[in-house]
Amino acid sequence: MSDPLRGDCANCFGLCCVALPFARSADFARDKSPGEPCRNLRTDFRCGIHTKLRPSGFSGCTVFDCFGAGQKVSQVTFGGVSWREAPETSEQMFGVFLVMLRLQETARHLGEALALPAARPVHDELRRALSRVERLTQGSADLLEKLDLTDVRAEVHPLLARSSALARAAAGGRPKDRRNADLMGARLRGAKLRGADLRGALLIAADLSGADLSLADLIGADLRDADLSGADLTGALFLTQPQLNAARGDRATRLPQGLERPAHWNAHA
């Protein structure tokens, strides 16, 4: 059975390939504006270079996951009628996809928090928040298009922070607080970051090889090109597959349950 909080391209209208912009860089071989279909998108909504994205200069595509937003917008919100079949819906569909992306990611984090035994004191509040988010994802295109995510964030973020604090308390001692820290390119090889608060930390190209990141809160942390070779991410909180996909690692990297070792890591093994 497929995970409703993971992208299912077979049931999506290629929304990430159209709605999202990208700029020519090391991650993308060319520029693309929001709402403009990628040149590699086929008429069946599949990627024409899916098996060779990295060598073709589109590594940025390989790290993305929509948390199931693509198929939900395509098959539920718009009832299986694509933007090609009904061009007049395209602008709204792409806007709704961006909102759904945030809601689905939020639902994933709430579900993870609910699975934390240490967060039991806030489980009731987490359930109510998750129920609200799930109801929102079932709303009409008009409602989703106008949805202000500020209220959702205001309700959810404190709950996730409390869940994180309760879970990280098991690390003992005084875990490091590196929230929103600029650690771009930082030399953190072998660093003792067990239970650290790394929410929103900028860790682009940081050397975290051999670091102890067990029970660390990594929600929103930017791990692009970070070296996680041999790092211990056991029990890391709110770490997502796209974050892992954007990093570098090897066979010795220890991952949290439920996340997969990215295929491109084999090149660094």
C-alpha positions as CSV (number, residue, x, y, z in Angstrom):
1,M,0.0,0.0,0.0
2,S,1.4,3.4,-1.0
3,D,2.2,6.0,1.6
4,P,-0.3,8.9,1.2
5,L,2.4,11.3,2.5
6,R,4.9,10.3,-0.2
7,G,4.8,11.5,-3.8
8,D,3.1,9.1,-6.3
9,C,4.0,10.4,-9.7
10,A,1.8,7.8,-11.5
11,N,-1.3,9.6,-10.1
12,C,-0.1,13.2,-10.5
13,F,-0.4,15.6,-13.4
14,G,3.3,16.5,-13.2
15,L,2.5,19.4,-10.9
16,C,6.0,19.8,-9.5
17,C,7.4,19.9,-13.0
18,V,5.1,22.8,-13.9
19,A,4.2,24.8,-10.8
20,L,7.7,25.1,-9.3
21,P,10.3,27.5,-10.7
22,F,14.0,26.7,-10.9
23,A,17.1,28.7,-11.9
24,R,20.0,27.4,-13.9
25,S,22.6,26.2,-11.4
26,A,24.5,23.1,-10.2
27,D,21.0,21.6,-9.5
28,F,19.2,22.6,-12.7
29,A,20.5,22.7,-16.2
30,R,18.3,25.6,-17.3
31,D,15.9,28.2,-16.0
32,K,12.2,27.6,-15.7
33,S,9.4,30.0,-14.6
34,P,6.5,29.0,-12.3
35,G,3.6,27.7,-14.4
36,E,5.9,26.8,-17.3
37,P,6.1,23.0,-18.0
38,C,9.6,21.6,-17.8
39,R,10.9,20.7,-21.3
40,N,11.4,17.1,-20.0
41,L,7.7,16.6,-19.1
42,R,6.0,14.2,-21.5
43,T,2.4,14.2,-22.5
44,D,1.7,11.4,-20.1
45,F,3.0,13.6,-17.2
46,R,6.1,11.4,-16.8
47,C,9.7,12.7,-16.9
48,G,11.4,12.0,-20.1
49,I,14.8,11.8,-18.4
50,H,13.8,10.3,-15.1
51,T,16.5,7.6,-15.1
52,K,19.3,10.1,-16.0
53,L,18.3,13.2,-14.1
54,R,21.7,13.6,-12.3
55,P,23.9,13.2,-15.4
56,S,21.6,15.5,-17.3
57,G,22.1,18.3,-14.8
58,F,18.8,18.0,-12.9
59,S,20.0,16.7,-9.6
60,G,17.6,19.2,-7.9
61,C,14.7,17.1,-9.2
62,T,16.0,14.0,-7.5
63,V,15.9,15.4,-4.0
64,F,12.3,16.6,-4.2
65,D,9.2,14.9,-2.7
66,C,5.8,16.5,-2.5
67,F,4.6,14.5,0.5
68,G,1.7,13.3,-1.5
69,A,0.4,16.8,-2.5
70,G,0.7,16.1,-6.2
71,Q,-1.6,13.1,-6.3
72,K,-4.0,14.6,-3.8
73,V,-4.5,17.8,-5.8
74,S,-4.7,15.9,-9.1
75,Q,-7.1,13.1,-8.0
76,V,-9.0,14.6,-5.1
77,T,-9.1,18.4,-5.3
78,F,-9.5,18.4,-9.1
79,G,-11.2,15.0,-9.5
80,G,-8.7,13.5,-12.0
81,V,-9.1,16.3,-14.6
82,S,-5.7,17.6,-15.6
83,W,-4.6,21.1,-16.4
84,R,-4.1,20.0,-20.0
85,E,-7.7,18.8,-20.2
86,A,-9.0,21.9,-18.6
87,P,-6.5,24.7,-19.2
88,E,-8.7,27.2,-17.4
89,T,-7.9,25.4,-14.1
90,S,-4.2,25.5,-14.5
91,E,-3.4,28.7,-12.6
92,Q,-5.6,27.7,-9.7
93,M,-4.3,24.1,-9.7
94,F,-0.7,25.2,-9.5
95,G,-1.4,27.6,-6.6
96,V,-3.4,24.9,-4.7
97,F,-0.5,22.5,-5.2
98,L,1.8,24.9,-3.3
99,V,-0.6,25.2,-0.4
100,M,-1.2,21.4,-0.3
101,L,2.5,20.8,-0.3
102,R,2.8,22.7,3.0
103,L,-0.3,21.0,4.5
104,Q,1.0,17.5,3.6
105,E,4.4,18.2,5.1
106,T,2.7,19.5,8.2
107,A,0.6,16.4,8.4
108,R,3.8,14.3,8.2
109,H,5.4,16.1,11.1
110,L,2.3,15.9,13.2
111,G,2.1,12.2,12.6
112,E,5.7,11.7,13.6
113,A,5.2,13.7,16.8
114,L,2.2,11.5,17.6
115,A,4.5,8.4,17.3
116,L,6.8,9.8,20.0
117,P,6.1,8.1,23.3
118,A,7.8,11.0,25.1
119,A,5.4,13.5,23.6
120,R,2.3,11.8,25.2
121,P,1.5,14.9,27.2
122,V,0.6,16.7,24.0
123,H,-0.8,13.8,22.0
124,D,-4.4,15.0,22.4
125,E,-3.5,18.5,21.0
126,L,-1.5,16.9,18.3
127,R,-4.4,14.7,17.2
128,R,-6.7,17.7,17.1
129,A,-4.2,19.6,15.0
130,L,-3.7,16.7,12.6
131,S,-7.4,16.2,12.2
132,R,-7.8,19.9,11.3
133,V,-4.9,19.7,8.8
134,E,-6.4,16.6,7.2
135,R,-9.8,18.3,6.9
136,L,-8.2,21.2,5.2
137,T,-6.5,19.0,2.6
138,Q,-10.0,17.7,1.7
139,G,-11.3,21.2,1.0
140,S,-12.3,22.6,-2.3
141,A,-9.9,24.3,-4.7
142,D,-11.5,27.7,-3.9
143,L,-11.0,27.2,-0.2
144,L,-7.4,25.9,-0.5
145,E,-6.5,28.7,-2.9
146,K,-7.6,31.3,-0.3
147,L,-6.2,29.5,2.8
148,D,-3.9,31.5,5.0
149,L,-1.3,29.1,6.3
150,T,-0.3,31.5,9.0
151,D,-3.0,30.2,11.4
152,V,-2.0,26.6,10.7
153,R,1.6,27.4,11.5
154,A,0.7,29.3,14.6
155,E,-1.2,26.2,16.0
156,V,1.2,23.5,14.8
157,H,4.7,24.9,15.4
158,P,4.4,25.3,19.2
159,L,3.1,21.7,19.4
160,L,6.0,20.4,17.4
161,A,8.5,22.4,19.5
162,R,7.0,20.9,22.7
163,S,7.0,17.4,21.3
164,S,10.7,17.9,20.3
165,A,11.7,19.2,23.7
166,L,10.0,16.2,25.4
167,A,11.7,13.7,23.1
168,R,15.1,15.3,23.2
169,A,15.1,15.3,27.0
170,A,16.0,11.7,26.7
171,A,19.4,12.8,25.4
172,G,20.3,14.0,28.8
173,G,22.6,16.9,29.7
174,R,22.0,20.3,28.1
175,P,21.5,19.7,24.4
176,K,23.0,22.4,22.1
177,D,20.6,25.1,20.8
178,R,21.5,25.8,17.2
179,R,18.1,27.0,16.0
180,N,18.4,29.0,12.7
181,A,22.2,29.0,13.1
182,D,24.3,29.8,10.1
183,L,26.6,26.7,9.9
184,M,27.1,26.8,6.2
185,G,30.4,24.9,5.4
186,A,31.0,24.4,9.1
187,R,33.6,21.8,10.2
188,L,31.5,19.6,12.5
189,R,33.2,16.3,11.8
190,G,32.6,14.0,14.7
191,A,30.6,16.7,16.6
192,K,28.5,15.6,19.6
193,L,25.1,16.9,18.6
194,R,22.9,14.3,20.3
195,G,19.5,15.9,21.1
196,A,20.6,19.3,19.6
197,D,18.0,21.8,18.4
198,L,18.9,22.4,14.8
199,R,15.6,23.7,13.6
200,G,16.0,25.9,10.6
201,A,19.8,25.6,10.8
202,L,21.7,26.4,7.6
203,L,24.0,23.4,7.1
204,I,24.7,23.7,3.4
205,A,28.0,21.8,2.6
206,A,28.7,21.4,6.3
207,D,31.1,18.5,7.3
208,L,29.0,16.4,9.6
209,S,30.8,13.2,8.9
210,G,30.9,10.9,11.9
211,A,28.8,13.4,13.9
212,D,26.3,12.2,16.5
213,L,23.0,13.6,15.5
214,S,20.8,11.1,17.3
215,L,17.6,12.6,18.7
216,A,18.5,16.0,17.1
217,D,15.6,18.1,15.8
218,L,16.3,18.8,12.2
219,I,12.9,20.3,11.1
220,G,13.6,22.8,8.3
221,A,17.4,22.4,8.5
222,D,19.0,22.9,5.1
223,L,21.2,19.9,4.5
224,R,22.1,20.5,0.8
225,D,25.5,18.9,0.1
226,A,26.1,18.4,3.8
227,D,28.4,15.4,4.4
228,L,26.6,12.8,6.6
229,S,29.1,10.0,5.9
230,G,29.2,7.8,9.0
231,A,26.9,10.2,10.9
232,D,24.4,8.8,13.4
233,L,20.9,10.1,12.7
234,T,19.2,7.5,14.8
235,G,15.9,8.9,16.2
236,A,16.5,12.3,14.5
237,L,13.3,14.3,14.7
238,F,11.3,15.7,11.8
239,L,14.0,14.8,9.3
240,T,12.4,14.3,5.8
241,Q,13.4,12.2,2.8
242,P,14.0,15.4,0.7
243,Q,16.5,16.6,3.3
244,L,18.4,13.3,3.2
245,N,18.3,13.3,-0.6
246,A,19.9,16.7,-0.7
247,A,22.8,15.6,1.5
248,R,25.7,13.3,0.9
249,G,26.2,10.1,2.9
250,D,27.4,6.5,2.8
251,R,26.6,3.0,3.9
252,A,27.9,3.8,7.4
253,T,25.3,6.6,7.9
254,R,22.7,5.5,10.4
255,L,19.2,6.6,9.5
256,P,16.0,7.1,11.4
257,Q,13.3,4.5,11.0
258,G,11.1,5.0,7.9
259,L,13.7,6.9,5.8
260,E,15.6,5.4,2.9
261,R,19.2,5.6,2.0
262,P,19.3,7.8,-1.2
263,A,20.5,5.8,-4.3
264,H,23.1,8.5,-5.2
265,W,24.9,7.9,-1.8
266,N,26.4,4.8,-3.3
267,A,28.8,6.9,-5.2
268,H,30.2,8.2,-1.9
269,A,30.3,4.8,-0.2
